[in-house]
Amino acid sequence: MHIGPYAAEPETLARMEAFMTVEGLLMNGRHHEIHLSDPRKNPGANTRTILRHPVRRA
């Protein structure tokens, strides 16, 4: 779950990639985003987005 502005999503994705490296996982496709907040109604720090990476074992 990414909580914050969309501009900060790369930091969350980098943390996910670091976790995958530690766990011996490889990305297996593009990441998916599920936007739970409408940025027009809830801008900034409270924006919530589910970020998902398909993975496979190394």
C-alpha positions in Angstrom: 0.0 0.0 0.0 1.4 3.4 -1.0 0.2 6.3 1.1 1.1 9.7 -0.2 1.3 11.7 -3.4 1.7 9.9 -6.8 5.0 11.6 -7.2 6.4 9.6 -4.3 5.4 6.2 -5.8 8.9 5.5 -7.2 10.2 5.4 -3.6 7.7 2.7 -2.6 8.4 0.7 -5.8 12.1 0.8 -4.9 11.4 -0.6 -1.5 9.3 -3.3 -3.1 12.2 -4.2 -5.4 14.7 -4.3 -2.5 12.4 -6.7 -0.7 12.1 -8.9 -3.8 15.9 -9.0 -4.0 16.2 -10.1 -0.4 13.6 -12.8 -0.9 15.1 -14.1 -4.1 12.2 -13.0 -6.3 12.3 -11.5 -9.9 9.8 -9.2 -11.5 7.5 -11.1 -13.9 5.8 -8.3 -15.7 4.7 -4.7 -15.2 3.4 -3.4 -11.9 -0.3 -2.7 -11.4 -1.8 0.2 -9.6 -5.2 0.2 -7.9 -6.2 3.8 -6.9 -8.3 3.9 -3.8 -8.4 7.6 -3.5 -9.7 10.3 -5.9 -6.9 12.9 -6.1 -9.4 15.6 -6.8 -11.1 14.9 -3.5 -8.1 13.7 -1.4 -4.9 15.2 -2.7 -1.5 14.9 -1.2 -0.4 12.9 1.8 -3.6 10.9 2.2 -3.8 9.5 -1.3 -3.9 5.6 -1.1 -2.8 3.3 -3.9 -2.2 -0.4 -3.9 0.9 -1.2 -5.9 1.4 -4.8 -7.1 4.3 -6.5 -8.8 3.9 -10.0 -10.4 6.9 -12.0 -9.3 8.6 -15.4 -9.8 11.3 -17.3 -7.9 14.8 -16.6 -9.1 
